[in-house]
């Protein structure tokens, strides 16, 4: 298993940390007109010795936390992972992008693939990849803020 992306250490029992995470996920926040989300809503699941959390409408990046007892408290190892479905959908998306763009470039009246078309296809793919990376980075930052808030609240004895 790869090393954790972040490690948080708190002076509380592992069960207390897991209880706080459980209380902070799967809650439906107030909505504007009962429909529009105004705050990030995090959902997730707890498992033996850890948890997995993601934002309700942005589920590409998941936060997996392993909670381990240590002398004087708890060590929480956090990893940011790409959801398995996201991996498959991303590969399919880029494959279809390349098939579609190359297919359009090979149509009549000029059935060849020119250097300009090839550069345009590659730049388009790079632009899409940059957009995906930006969104993943934003989701990761949201999850990091959630974890810090929940675990720091717990360490401070917050509500």
trRosetta pair geometry for C-beta under 8 A, 3 or more apart (Angstrom, degrees):
i j d omega theta_ij theta_ji phi_ij phi_ji
2 79 7.1 119 79 -128 101 131
4 7 5.4 102 89 -66 140 83
4 66 7.6 -123 -88 36 122 108
4 77 3.8 -128 -80 -168 147 93
4 78 5.8 90 -172 53 111 43
4 79 5.5 -107 -132 -63 63 82
5 78 5.7 -68 62 103 91 81
5 79 5.4 124 -1 -119 99 45
5 80 5.4 -3 2 6 165 89
6 77 7.8 156 85 -159 51 42
6 78 4.2 -8 62 58 96 116
6 144 6.9 120 -27 -127 160 100
6 147 7.5 127 85 102 143 148
7 75 6.4 -16 -168 -170 103 95
7 76 7.1 151 -159 79 50 54
7 77 5.6 -15 -106 -105 81 63
7 78 7.2 -164 -78 18 31 80
8 75 7.7 152 81 -160 45 47
8 76 4.5 -13 63 60 94 108
8 78 6.9 45 -2 -18 100 116
8 147 7.0 -172 -15 149 149 108
8 148 7.4 -174 -95 -104 142 61
8 151 5.1 60 134 130 154 160
9 70 7.2 -47 -137 53 107 142
9 73 6.3 97 175 96 80 131
9 74 7.1 176 -150 88 53 48
9 75 5.3 -18 -102 -105 84 67
9 76 7.4 -171 -78 20 34 73
10 17 6.4 139 59 -87 137 118
10 73 5.3 -156 100 179 46 130
10 74 5.3 -7 61 57 87 94
10 76 7.0 24 5 -8 104 113
10 151 5.8 -144 -47 178 139 96
10 154 6.2 32 -177 98 162 105
10 155 4.1 -124 -138 -86 109 104
11 72 5.9 -46 -126 156 84 84
11 73 4.1 -93 -116 -82 32 129
11 155 6.4 87 32 -144 76 88
12 16 4.4 -99 165 79 119 133
12 17 5.8 140 93 -51 117 85
12 73 5.7 41 26 -144 35 89
12 74 5.8 -34 76 7 68 116
12 154 5.8 -96 19 149 163 104
12 155 6.4 -133 -14 -99 115 55
13 16 4.7 96 61 2 82 103
13 17 7.4 -150 96 -5 46 84
13 69 7.4 -9 -153 -111 62 101
13 73 7.6 -112 -64 -144 28 45
13 74 6.6 75 164 -50 14 114
14 17 5.6 -54 -151 35 38 111
14 18 6.3 33 155 -15 70 106
14 49 7.5 -18 174 -130 142 60
14 67 4.6 129 -150 146 101 114
14 68 7.0 -101 -95 135 131 3
14 69 5.1 -83 -26 -68 122 80
14 74 4.7 143 -80 -112 64 122
15 18 5.8 -55 -146 41 32 110
15 19 6.2 37 153 -24 65 106
16 19 5.6 -50 -145 33 31 114
16 20 6.6 33 155 -19 63 103
16 74 7.8 -155 58 -20 91 143
16 154 6.4 143 137 -169 96 117
17 20 5.9 -55 -153 34 31 110
17 21 6.6 29 150 -16 64 104
17 67 5.4 174 88 -133 131 134
17 74 5.1 -130 -20 95 143 167
17 76 6.3 -154 180 -72 151 122
17 151 6.5 17 -142 -120 103 86
17 154 5.8 106 -109 145 61 164
18 21 5.6 -52 -147 37 35 111
18 22 6.2 38 153 -21 66 106
18 46 5.8 92 -167 -143 104 132
18 51 6.6 166 -130 -47 79 116
18 67 5.8 -123 -59 19 96 169
19 22 5.6 -54 -147 37 31 114
19 23 6.3 28 154 -18 65 107
20 23 5.7 -56 -147 38 31 109
20 24 6.3 23 155 -17 65 113
20 150 5.6 147 137 177 108 93
20 151 7.4 134 97 -93 140 42
20 153 6.8 172 -165 87 135 103
20 154 4.2 -95 -35 -83 171 121
21 24 5.8 -67 -147 40 30 108
21 25 6.4 10 164 -8 68 112
21 44 7.5 -62 164 85 103 140
21 46 6.7 131 98 -88 116 108
21 51 4.9 -114 140 -45 152 172
21 53 7.2 -120 -167 -57 108 130
21 65 7.2 -150 -105 60 157 146
21 150 5.9 80 -93 156 62 146
22 25 6.7 -67 -140 39 25 97
22 46 5.5 -26 -82 -39 100 141
22 51 7.8 -140 -62 -105 67 133
24 27 7.2 -81 -174 3 27 123
24 42 6.8 7 136 71 88 125
24 146 7.5 150 145 -176 132 96
24 150 4.8 -95 -5 -111 172 123
25 42 5.1 -78 -115 112 79 93
25 43 5.7 104 -177 -142 98 24
25 44 4.3 -63 -157 36 159 98
25 51 7.8 172 -8 -175 151 131
25 53 5.7 -128 -95 -118 135 105
26 43 5.3 73 -81 -131 62 73
26 44 6.9 -113 -38 41 89 57
27 41 7.1 -138 81 -147 63 92
28 31 7.7 -40 166 -31 96 108
28 41 6.6 11 -124 -136 43 142
29 37 7.0 76 67 -146 113 81
29 38 7.0 -124 122 57 123 78
29 39 4.5 -95 150 59 168 116
29 41 5.3 -142 4 -85 105 99
30 38 6.9 -22 94 39 80 120
30 39 7.7 63 53 12 71 116
31 34 5.4 64 83 -158 109 16
31 35 5.7 -179 144 49 131 17
31 36 5.7 149 -177 63 93 40
31 37 5.9 -48 -117 -87 96 38
31 38 6.5 162 -131 -3 42 90
32 35 6.9 -50 82 59 65 67
32 36 4.1 -27 59 66 104 106
32 37 7.9 -31 15 52 89 8
32 38 5.3 105 -31 -54 99 113
33 36 6.2 50 43 12 97 97
37 40 7.8 64 162 -96 126 23
37 41 6.3 -105 -137 -10 128 112
37 56 7.6 -177 -101 68 153 131
37 57 7.1 -150 9 -8 159 136
40 55 5.5 -64 -165 -131 103 114
40 56 7.8 165 -177 17 59 91
40 142 5.8 -176 -126 -167 160 125
40 146 7.4 -111 110 -73 136 116
41 55 6.9 102 70 -162 51 68
41 56 4.1 5 86 -11 103 132
41 57 7.7 70 51 -7 99 86
42 53 5.3 14 177 -176 116 111
42 54 7.0 167 -150 88 74 23
42 55 5.8 -53 -98 -100 66 51
42 56 7.0 -129 -92 -33 15 78
42 143 7.9 123 -117 -112 124 70
42 146 5.5 107 -66 -143 155 152
43 53 7.2 162 86 -149 32 65
43 54 6.4 -23 64 66 78 72
43 55 7.8 77 19 -173 77 13
43 56 5.3 88 -12 -89 111 75
44 51 5.9 53 146 172 133 99
44 52 5.3 -172 -157 96 99 53
44 53 3.6 -48 -71 -99 147 60
44 54 6.4 137 -82 14 86 60
44 63 7.9 -46 -103 63 139 89
45 51 6.9 178 92 -153 43 67
45 52 5.4 4 54 53 84 95
46 50 7.4 174 -157 100 60 39
46 51 4.8 -32 -107 -101 64 89
47 50 5.6 -7 65 68 89 82
47 51 7.0 166 21 -91 70 35
47 52 7.3 31 -2 -6 110 98
49 66 6.2 8 141 -155 94 75
49 67 5.8 -158 -174 58 53 78
49 68 7.2 36 -166 -79 105 62
50 64 6.7 24 164 178 131 77
50 65 5.4 178 -158 95 86 58
50 66 4.4 -37 -93 -106 124 48
50 67 5.6 175 -90 7 52 79
51 64 7.5 -179 92 -150 47 45
51 65 4.9 3 54 54 87 103
51 67 7.4 47 -4 -23 91 113
52 62 5.5 4 -173 172 98 123
52 63 7.0 158 -155 82 48 52
52 64 5.0 -11 -104 -103 83 73
52 65 7.6 -172 -77 21 37 69
53 62 6.9 149 73 -164 36 73
53 63 4.7 -18 62 61 90 104
53 65 7.5 16 5 -2 105 109
53 143 6.6 151 98 -140 103 101
53 146 6.7 -143 130 115 144 142
53 147 7.6 166 55 -71 143 89
54 58 7.4 -143 170 92 92 62
54 59 4.7 71 143 -130 142 71
54 61 6.9 162 -126 91 99 49
54 62 4.6 -55 -67 -107 110 72
54 63 6.9 167 -75 14 55 75
54 83 7.3 17 -90 -63 156 124
54 139 8.0 2 -153 -177 83 118
54 143 7.3 -32 -117 -93 45 122
55 58 4.3 12 78 54 122 92
55 59 6.8 -139 68 -72 63 55
55 139 6.4 -129 15 -142 125 91
55 142 5.9 8 -58 117 135 141
55 143 7.2 -114 -34 -68 93 84
56 59 7.6 -38 168 -60 15 98
58 61 7.6 -6 139 35 94 85
58 135 7.5 -148 -152 177 118 100
58 139 5.0 -153 141 -105 124 113
58 142 7.5 72 75 53 141 153
59 62 7.3 19 -170 -70 69 86
59 83 6.1 22 144 -27 84 158
59 86 7.5 -161 111 -57 73 118
60 82 6.6 -25 165 -144 79 74
60 83 5.9 -132 -156 20 31 107
60 86 4.3 112 -141 -117 76 148
60 135 7.1 59 41 123 149 111
60 136 6.2 -91 109 -99 128 82
60 139 6.1 162 61 11 94 173
61 80 5.6 -4 -173 -174 111 101
61 81 7.2 146 -156 74 60 35
61 82 6.5 -41 -101 -98 61 51
61 83 7.3 -126 -79 -18 13 86
61 86 7.9 -32 -53 21 43 175
61 136 5.5 121 -53 -150 125 75
61 139 4.1 141 37 112 124 127
61 140 5.4 -84 161 -66 162 72
61 143 6.5 -124 116 -13 111 143
62 80 7.4 156 78 -156 42 52
62 81 5.2 -25 63 65 93 88
62 82 7.8 120 18 -140 84 5
62 83 5.5 97 -21 -71 113 86
62 143 7.8 135 -175 -113 21 154
63 78 6.1 -22 -167 -160 98 102
63 79 7.5 148 -158 76 49 43
63 80 6.0 -26 -100 -101 64 67
63 81 8.0 157 -95 21 17 77
63 143 4.1 175 -49 -180 126 130
63 144 7.8 176 -103 -63 133 47
63 146 7.3 -170 13 72 161 119
63 147 6.1 -148 177 -54 153 123
64 78 7.4 143 77 -156 48 50
64 79 4.8 -20 63 64 98 95
64 80 7.9 176 20 -88 76 18
64 81 5.6 23 -5 2 118 122
65 76 5.4 -10 -168 -173 114 99
65 77 6.8 149 -156 75 57 48
65 78 5.2 -18 -99 -98 82 71
65 79 7.7 179 -79 22 37 67
65 147 6.9 161 -75 -126 133 123
66 76 7.3 157 76 -157 46 49
66 77 4.5 -10 56 57 99 103
66 79 7.9 34 -7 0 98 105
67 74 5.9 -14 -167 -172 89 123
67 75 7.8 151 -157 80 42 48
67 76 5.5 -12 -103 -105 69 78
68 74 6.9 141 74 -162 41 69
68 75 4.8 -23 68 65 97 96
68 76 7.7 176 24 -82 70 31
68 77 6.9 30 2 -7 114 105
69 74 6.1 -48 -107 -106 44 69
69 75 7.8 24 111 20 4 81
70 73 6.2 -8 67 73 88 64
70 74 6.6 132 23 -125 85 17
70 75 4.8 61 -17 -20 131 105
76 147 7.7 -177 132 -174 138 113
76 151 6.0 -119 30 -115 160 146
78 144 7.7 116 139 -110 154 71
78 147 5.8 52 -105 -165 147 167
80 140 5.0 26 -142 -124 157 104
80 143 6.6 134 -109 81 104 144
80 144 8.0 -38 -68 -58 125 91
82 86 5.2 -123 177 85 87 124
82 87 5.5 102 123 -61 120 90
82 136 7.5 -24 -97 -131 96 129
83 86 4.3 91 63 1 88 109
83 87 7.3 -151 92 -10 48 81
84 87 5.7 -48 -154 27 36 114
84 88 6.8 30 154 -13 66 104
85 88 5.9 -58 -153 39 35 108
85 89 6.0 29 154 -15 70 111
86 89 5.8 -57 -139 42 30 108
86 90 6.0 32 160 -23 65 109
87 90 6.0 -60 -149 35 24 110
87 91 6.5 21 157 -15 62 107
88 91 6.0 -58 -151 36 29 109
88 92 6.3 25 154 -14 65 109
89 92 5.7 -56 -146 41 32 111
89 93 6.0 38 153 -27 66 106
90 93 5.5 -50 -143 33 30 115
90 94 6.5 22 160 -11 64 105
90 132 6.9 91 -129 -144 120 150
91 94 6.2 -59 -148 40 28 103
91 95 6.2 29 154 -19 64 109
92 95 5.7 -56 -145 38 30 112
92 96 6.2 27 158 -15 66 107
93 96 6.0 -60 -150 40 26 107
93 97 6.3 32 150 -25 63 107
94 97 5.2 -47 -144 32 36 119
94 98 6.5 32 158 -15 66 102
94 125 6.7 71 -144 -140 99 105
94 128 7.4 165 -99 106 86 139
95 98 6.1 -57 -151 38 29 105
95 99 6.2 27 153 -16 65 109
96 99 5.6 -53 -140 41 33 111
96 100 5.9 32 160 -19 67 110
97 100 6.0 -61 -147 40 23 108
97 101 6.2 12 162 -10 63 112
97 124 7.4 -163 177 122 120 113
97 125 6.4 135 122 -97 137 87
97 128 6.8 -100 -122 12 165 171
98 101 6.1 -57 -136 42 27 102
98 102 5.9 20 167 -10 65 113
98 121 7.1 78 -124 -179 67 120
98 125 7.2 25 -73 -83 88 130
99 102 6.3 -61 -141 44 21 103
99 103 5.9 24 158 -22 61 116
100 103 5.6 -58 -142 38 24 113
100 104 6.3 22 160 -17 63 106
101 104 5.8 -52 -146 36 31 109
101 105 6.3 30 154 -19 63 108
101 120 7.9 -158 -171 108 127 92
101 121 4.6 143 133 -119 140 103
101 124 6.7 169 -100 68 155 149
102 105 5.6 -57 -147 39 33 113
102 106 6.2 24 157 -16 66 111
102 113 6.8 -16 -144 -102 81 132
102 121 6.8 50 -65 -119 70 155
103 106 6.0 -63 -145 39 28 105
103 107 7.2 46 153 -44 60 92
104 107 6.0 -36 -160 -2 37 116
105 113 5.2 60 130 -113 128 79
105 114 7.7 -137 -170 23 114 72
105 117 4.4 120 -134 175 130 144
105 121 7.1 -57 -37 -55 146 126
106 111 5.4 31 -176 -163 65 68
106 112 7.5 33 -121 -95 65 4
106 113 6.3 -26 -76 -61 82 89
107 111 6.9 -100 128 -104 9 69
108 111 5.9 -14 -83 -60 54 93
110 114 7.5 3 140 -35 134 112
113 117 5.6 -124 -162 84 64 128
113 118 5.9 79 157 -60 102 96
114 117 4.7 97 55 8 78 101
114 118 6.9 -140 97 -4 42 88
115 118 5.5 -55 -146 38 33 114
115 119 6.3 34 155 -19 66 105
116 119 5.8 -54 -148 37 30 110
116 120 6.3 31 152 -20 64 107
117 120 5.5 -54 -146 37 32 113
117 121 6.3 35 153 -21 65 103
118 121 5.7 -51 -148 33 31 112
118 122 6.4 26 155 -13 64 107
119 122 5.8 -57 -146 41 31 108
119 123 6.0 30 156 -17 67 109
120 123 5.8 -54 -141 40 28 110
120 124 6.2 33 156 -22 62 107
121 124 5.7 -55 -149 35 27 113
121 125 6.5 26 153 -17 63 105
122 125 5.7 -53 -149 37 32 110
122 126 6.3 34 152 -20 65 106
123 126 5.5 -52 -145 37 33 113
123 127 6.3 36 154 -21 65 104
124 127 5.7 -53 -148 35 30 112
124 128 6.5 30 153 -16 64 105
125 128 5.7 -53 -149 38 33 111
125 129 6.2 33 152 -19 66 106
126 129 5.6 -53 -145 38 31 112
126 130 6.3 35 153 -22 64 104
127 130 5.7 -50 -147 34 31 113
127 131 6.6 33 152 -18 62 103
128 131 5.6 -54 -152 35 33 113
128 132 6.4 34 151 -18 66 104
129 132 5.6 -52 -148 36 34 112
129 133 6.2 34 153 -20 66 106
130 133 5.6 -53 -145 38 31 112
130 134 6.3 35 155 -22 65 104
131 134 5.8 -51 -146 33 30 112
131 135 6.5 27 156 -15 63 107
132 135 5.9 -59 -151 38 29 109
132 136 6.3 29 153 -19 65 108
133 136 5.7 -55 -145 38 31 111
133 137 6.3 33 155 -21 65 106
134 137 5.8 -55 -149 35 29 111
134 138 6.4 28 153 -18 64 106
135 138 5.7 -54 -148 36 32 111
135 139 6.4 32 153 -18 66 105
136 139 5.7 -53 -147 37 32 111
136 140 6.3 35 153 -21 65 106
137 140 5.6 -53 -148 36 30 114
137 141 6.5 33 152 -20 64 104
138 141 5.7 -52 -149 34 32 112
138 142 6.5 34 152 -19 64 104
139 142 5.7 -52 -150 35 33 113
139 143 6.4 30 153 -16 65 106
140 143 5.8 -56 -148 39 31 110
140 144 6.2 34 153 -22 66 105
141 144 5.6 -51 -144 35 32 113
141 145 6.4 33 155 -19 64 104
142 145 5.8 -55 -150 36 30 110
142 146 6.4 34 150 -21 63 106
143 146 5.4 -50 -148 34 34 116
143 147 6.4 33 155 -18 66 104
144 147 5.9 -54 -147 37 31 109
144 148 6.2 29 156 -17 65 108
145 148 5.8 -55 -143 39 29 110
145 149 6.1 30 158 -20 64 109
146 149 5.9 -60 -148 38 25 109
146 150 6.2 17 160 -13 64 111
147 150 6.0 -59 -142 41 27 105
147 151 5.9 10 167 -4 66 115
148 151 6.3 -63 -135 47 22 99
148 152 5.6 17 167 -13 64 118
149 152 6.1 -58 -134 43 19 105
149 153 6.1 24 161 -22 60 108
150 153 5.9 -54 -148 33 24 111
150 154 6.5 24 152 -19 60 107
151 154 5.4 -51 -149 36 34 115
151 155 6.3 35 151 -20 66 103
152 155 5.4 -50 -142 36 36 111
152 156 6.1 24 158 -10 67 108
152 158 7.7 30 115 8 65 133
153 156 6.0 -66 -147 46 28 102
153 158 3.5 -86 -162 61 82 128
153 159 7.2 -61 -177 57 122 42
154 157 7.6 36 -177 -75 29 25
154 158 7.0 -68 -51 43 25 85
